[in-house]
Amino acid sequence: MAEKEIVKNEDLNKPAEAPLPGSSTPAELRAYYSPLRYAWGALLAFFGISSKTHRASKKRAKLVQDIATYLVLLFGSFLMVYPFWWMIAGSFAATAASNEFIYDLVWWPSHDVLHSTNAQGEVYGLFYNYHYFLVDAFDSLINQGTINVTFWRALINNLIYSIVPVVIGVITSASAAFSFAKIQWIGRNVVFMFLLAAIMVPGPSIMITQFVMYSELKWQENGLVLIIPGMFGSIMTAFFIRQFLFGLPTSIIEAAKIDGAGYFRIFCQFILPLAMPALMAQGLLSFMGCWNNYMGSYIMIPKDSPAINLPHALYMLTVSGSTALQDNLGPQIAASVLCVLPVIILFACFQKLIIGSLMLTGSKE
């Protein structure tokens, strides 16, 4: 008993742990920590970090964490959104006199464009850059014989090169993916691995061969070089759709076979509606690639051909255009806005369709 009492007395003589907020704080224990350490602990507790002197509440810690998270997200959103906003604001700016604004941050369209005049004394107006690009820029180059395409012809060419290969190519890729995912045939995996190995071949390495082949087929002058090859699908598109089809229930195909449906009917009536999320996602990505396919038109189609696409036509404006156009960045930035506008409209129109089509994949095995 005496030993236990001695141990208890020794425990009482030990310095107590640091007092926590909300607990009793004896006056004799305050000297255990220096005022600086107390102040530092209070500062950490204010930012939601607990210490030996202070314990931060869970609500404060979550609040500080949420604020830091939203600040990082807002900064990242600014880095992604501001270049597009700068492009819109710059498309309304009067840049004929000076192009120094390209090195500055632009927060609002320039009001000087409303009062600026050109060499003929005509007032620019707010949409002068767009008007000059749509009307005067191409007409001047056509009169010079540099190009043989107007803006609207280049826009129609771009739509044809982007819609026809994408729609037919995605369906072709989906049919190949259905065969690799849901149909059992000899050598299926070997053929699929062979197709995946073809992805490793760099595109520029076969570009000369493609150029010679398409020249012999006379596909360059009429733009078929940007249409027919894409109609046969893409290996990467077939790969992603195949991975999506693995998640679909096989019982649907088996039930359709029992009812006497063939593979073509199964693919059209069951697989295509169920695989709509994957088809839409791959279709949008393919559309963006075809819409911005500047290299394909620049290499495969002659510059004086009326079959060049829109990015190629914009390049011809900046390189072969007049000195006034080269020194004026306003119409060039306005052209960039018009190029990205269809892609933005496409995403806005099909966003609900992509989300709604996810409801079709709710069946289970």
C-alpha positions in Angstrom: 0.0 0.0 0.0 2.8 2.4 0.8 4.4 1.8 -2.6 1.1 2.5 -4.4 0.7 5.8 -2.4 4.3 6.8 -3.4 3.5 6.2 -7.1 0.4 8.3 -6.8 2.3 11.1 -5.2 5.0 10.9 -8.0 2.2 11.1 -10.6 0.8 14.2 -9.0 4.2 15.9 -9.2 4.5 15.3 -13.0 3.6 18.3 -15.2 0.2 17.9 -16.7 -0.5 17.7 -20.4 -1.3 20.8 -22.4 -4.7 22.2 -21.6 -7.2 21.9 -24.4 -9.8 24.5 -25.3 -13.0 24.2 -23.4 -11.3 22.4 -20.4 -10.3 23.9 -17.1 -6.9 25.6 -17.3 -5.2 25.9 -13.9 -3.1 29.0 -13.4 0.0 27.1 -12.4 0.0 25.1 -15.7 -0.1 28.2 -18.0 3.6 28.7 -17.4 4.4 25.3 -18.8 4.0 26.7 -22.3 5.5 30.0 -23.5 3.2 32.8 -24.7 4.7 32.5 -28.2 3.8 28.8 -28.3 0.3 29.6 -27.1 -0.1 32.2 -29.8 1.2 29.9 -32.5 -1.3 27.2 -31.3 -4.1 29.7 -31.4 -3.2 30.7 -35.0 -3.1 27.1 -36.1 -6.4 26.4 -34.5 -7.9 29.4 -36.4 -6.8 27.7 -39.6 -8.3 24.3 -38.5 -5.0 22.6 -37.4 -4.9 21.1 -33.9 -1.8 21.3 -31.7 -0.8 20.5 -28.1 -2.0 23.8 -26.9 -5.2 24.2 -28.9 -7.6 21.8 -30.5 -9.3 23.0 -33.7 -13.0 22.2 -34.2 -13.9 19.8 -37.0 -16.2 22.5 -38.5 -13.3 25.0 -38.7 -11.0 22.4 -40.2 -13.6 21.5 -42.9 -14.3 25.1 -43.6 -10.6 25.9 -44.1 -10.2 22.8 -46.3 -13.2 23.7 -48.4 -11.9 27.3 -48.9 -8.5 26.1 -50.0 -10.0 23.6 -52.4 -12.3 26.2 -54.0 -9.4 28.7 -54.3 -7.3 26.1 -56.2 -10.3 25.1 -58.4 -11.1 28.8 -59.1 -7.5 29.4 -60.1 -7.4 26.4 -62.4 -10.7 27.5 -63.9 -9.3 30.9 -64.6 -6.3 29.5 -66.3 -8.5 27.4 -68.6 -11.4 29.9 -69.3 -9.4 33.2 -69.5 -7.6 32.4 -72.9 -11.0 31.9 -74.5 -12.4 35.1 -73.0 -9.3 37.0 -74.1 -9.9 35.7 -77.6 -13.5 36.9 -77.5 -12.5 40.3 -76.1 -9.7 40.7 -78.6 -12.0 39.9 -81.6 -13.8 43.2 -80.8 -10.6 45.2 -80.3 -9.3 47.9 -82.7 -5.9 46.4 -83.5 -5.1 48.0 -86.8 -3.0 50.8 -85.2 -1.1 48.6 -82.7 -0.9 45.0 -81.8 0.6 45.5 -78.4 -2.6 44.4 -76.7 -1.6 40.8 -77.4 1.0 41.0 -74.6 -1.5 42.5 -72.1 -4.4 41.0 -70.1 -7.7 41.9 -71.8 -10.7 42.0 -69.5 -13.3 43.7 -71.7 -13.8 44.4 -75.4 -12.1 47.6 -76.5 -14.4 50.6 -76.7 -11.9 52.3 -79.1 -13.3 50.2 -82.0 -16.5 52.1 -81.9 -14.8 55.4 -82.7 -11.9 54.1 -84.9 -11.9 54.7 -88.7 -10.0 53.1 -91.5 -8.1 54.7 -94.3 -11.3 55.6 -96.2 -12.8 57.3 -93.2 -15.3 54.6 -92.5 -16.2 53.8 -88.8 -15.1 50.4 -87.8 -18.1 49.5 -85.6 -18.2 46.8 -82.9 -18.3 43.9 -85.4 -15.9 45.3 -87.9 -13.4 42.5 -87.4 -16.0 39.9 -88.1 -17.3 41.8 -91.1 -13.9 42.3 -92.6 -13.0 38.6 -92.1 -16.3 37.3 -93.6 -16.5 39.6 -96.5 -13.4 41.6 -97.5 -10.6 39.2 -96.4 -11.4 36.3 -98.7 -12.6 38.5 -101.6 -9.2 40.3 -101.7 -7.4 37.0 -101.9 -9.7 35.6 -104.6 -9.2 38.7 -106.7 -5.4 38.2 -106.3 -5.8 34.5 -107.4 -4.2 33.3 -104.2 -7.1 31.1 -103.1 -10.3 29.9 -104.8 -12.5 29.5 -101.7 -14.7 31.8 -99.7 -15.3 31.6 -96.0 -18.7 29.9 -96.5 -17.3 27.3 -98.9 -14.5 26.5 -96.5 -17.0 26.2 -93.7 -19.2 23.8 -95.7 -16.1 21.8 -96.6 -15.2 21.6 -92.9 -18.7 20.4 -92.0 -18.6 17.7 -94.7 -15.1 16.6 -93.6 -16.2 16.4 -90.0 -19.8 15.0 -90.1 -19.7 12.4 -92.8 -16.5 10.5 -91.7 -17.5 10.8 -88.0 -21.0 9.4 -88.3 -20.1 6.6 -90.6 -16.7 5.9 -89.0 -18.1 5.7 -85.5 -20.8 3.2 -86.7 -18.1 1.2 -88.5 -15.9 1.2 -85.4 -18.9 0.2 -83.2 -19.7 -2.8 -85.5 -16.1 -3.9 -85.3 -16.1 -3.5 -81.5 -19.4 -5.5 -81.3 -17.7 -8.3 -83.2 -14.6 -8.3 -81.0 -16.6 -8.1 -77.7 -19.8 -10.2 -78.2 -19.2 -12.6 -81.1 -17.1 -15.7 -80.7 -15.0 -16.5 -83.8 -11.7 -18.2 -84.4 -8.7 -15.8 -84.1 -10.7 -12.9 -82.6 -8.1 -12.0 -80.0 -5.2 -12.4 -82.5 -6.8 -10.0 -85.0 -7.6 -7.5 -82.3 -4.0 -7.5 -81.0 -2.8 -7.1 -84.5 -5.0 -4.0 -84.9 -3.7 -2.6 -81.6 -0.2 -3.1 -82.7 -0.9 -0.9 -85.8 -1.5 2.0 -83.4 2.3 1.9 -82.6 3.1 2.9 -86.2 3.6 6.7 -86.3 1.3 8.5 -88.7 4.1 10.6 -90.3 5.9 7.4 -91.3 3.2 6.4 -93.7 2.2 9.9 -94.8 4.3 9.8 -98.0 2.8 6.5 -99.0 -0.7 7.9 -98.3 0.0 11.0 -100.3 1.2 9.0 -103.4 -1.8 6.6 -103.1 -4.4 9.4 -102.8 -2.7 11.2 -105.7 -3.1 8.2 -107.9 -6.8 7.8 -106.9 -7.4 11.6 -107.7 -8.9 12.2 -104.3 -7.0 15.4 -103.5 -8.7 17.9 -105.8 -12.2 17.0 -104.7 -11.6 16.5 -100.9 -12.3 12.8 -100.9 -9.0 12.3 -99.2 -10.5 13.7 -96.0 -13.8 11.8 -96.3 -13.4 8.2 -97.5 -10.5 7.0 -95.2 -12.4 8.2 -92.1 -15.5 6.2 -93.1 -13.7 3.0 -92.3 -13.5 3.8 -88.6 -10.6 4.1 -86.2 -8.7 1.5 -84.2 -8.7 3.6 -81.0 -12.5 4.3 -81.3 -13.2 0.5 -81.8 -11.0 -0.2 -78.8 -12.8 2.1 -76.4 -16.3 1.0 -77.6 -15.2 -2.6 -77.2 -14.3 -2.0 -73.6 -17.7 -0.4 -73.1 -19.5 -3.3 -74.7 -17.9 -5.8 -72.3 -20.0 -4.2 -69.5 -23.3 -4.8 -71.4 -25.3 -7.9 -70.4 -24.9 -10.8 -72.8 -28.4 -12.0 -71.8 -29.9 -9.4 -74.2 -28.0 -10.9 -77.2 -28.9 -14.5 -76.1 -32.6 -13.6 -75.7 -32.6 -11.9 -79.2 -31.1 -15.0 -80.7 -33.8 -17.1 -79.2 -36.4 -14.8 -80.8 -34.7 -15.3 -84.2 -32.8 -12.1 -84.5 -29.5 -12.0 -86.5 -26.4 -10.2 -85.5 -27.2 -7.3 -87.8 -30.6 -6.7 -86.2 -29.1 -7.2 -82.7 -26.4 -4.6 -83.5 -28.9 -2.0 -84.9 -31.8 -2.5 -82.4 -29.9 -3.3 -79.1 -26.2 -2.6 -79.2 -26.3 0.9 -80.8 -28.9 2.3 -78.3 -27.2 0.7 -75.3 -23.8 1.9 -76.4 -24.9 5.5 -77.1 -22.8 7.0 -74.3 -19.6 5.5 -75.7 -20.6 6.4 -79.3 -21.4 10.0 -78.4 -18.2 10.5 -76.5 -16.0 9.0 -79.3 -18.0 10.9 -81.9 -17.4 14.2 -80.2 -13.7 13.5 -79.9 -13.5 12.4 -83.5 -15.5 15.5 -84.6 -13.0 17.8 -82.8 -10.1 16.0 -84.5 -11.7 16.3 -88.0 -12.8 19.9 -87.4 -9.2 20.9 -86.5 -7.5 18.7 -89.1 -5.2 21.4 -90.5 -2.3 19.1 -91.3 -4.5 16.7 -93.4 -5.8 19.6 -95.6 -2.4 21.3 -95.8 -0.5 18.2 -97.0 -3.1 16.4 -99.0 -5.1 19.2 -100.7 -3.4 21.9 -102.8 -3.7 25.4 -101.5 -5.4 26.8 -104.6 -8.1 24.1 -104.5 -11.7 25.0 -103.5 -11.7 21.9 -101.3 -9.5 23.1 -98.5 -11.0 23.1 -95.0 -11.5 26.1 -92.7 -8.2 25.9 -90.7 -6.3 25.7 -94.0 -8.1 28.7 -95.3 -7.4 30.7 -92.2 -3.7 29.9 -92.6 -3.8 31.1 -96.2 -5.3 34.4 -95.0 -2.5 35.0 -92.5 0.3 34.0 -94.8 -0.9 35.1 -98.3 -3.2 38.0 -97.1 -2.6 41.6 -97.6 -0.3 43.6 -95.4 -3.2 45.3 -93.7 -4.6 41.9 -92.7 -1.2 40.6 -91.5 -0.7 43.7 -89.4 -4.2 43.6 -88.0 -4.8 40.8 -85.5 -8.5 41.7 -84.9 -9.9 39.8 -87.9 -7.5 36.9 -87.2 -8.8 36.6 -83.7 -12.4 36.9 -84.9 -11.7 34.0 -87.3 -10.4 31.9 -84.4 -13.6 32.6 -82.5 -15.7 31.5 -85.4 -13.6 28.3 -85.7 -14.2 27.2 -82.1 -17.8 28.3 -82.0 -19.3 25.2 -83.7 -17.5 22.9 -81.3 -18.9 24.7 -78.3 -22.4 24.6 -79.8 -22.0 20.9 -80.4 -21.1 20.2 -76.8 -24.0 22.4 -75.6 -26.5 20.6 -77.8 -25.5 17.0 -77.0 -24.7 17.3 -73.3 -28.1 16.2 -72.2 -28.2 13.4 -74.7 -25.0 12.0 -73.4 -26.1 12.2 -69.8 -29.6 10.8 -70.6 -28.2 7.9 -72.6 -26.5 6.6 -69.5 -29.9 5.5 -68.3 -30.0 2.9 -71.0 -27.2 0.9 -69.4 -29.0 0.1 -66.1 -29.8 -3.6 -66.9 -28.0 -6.3 -65.1 -27.0 -9.9 -65.8 
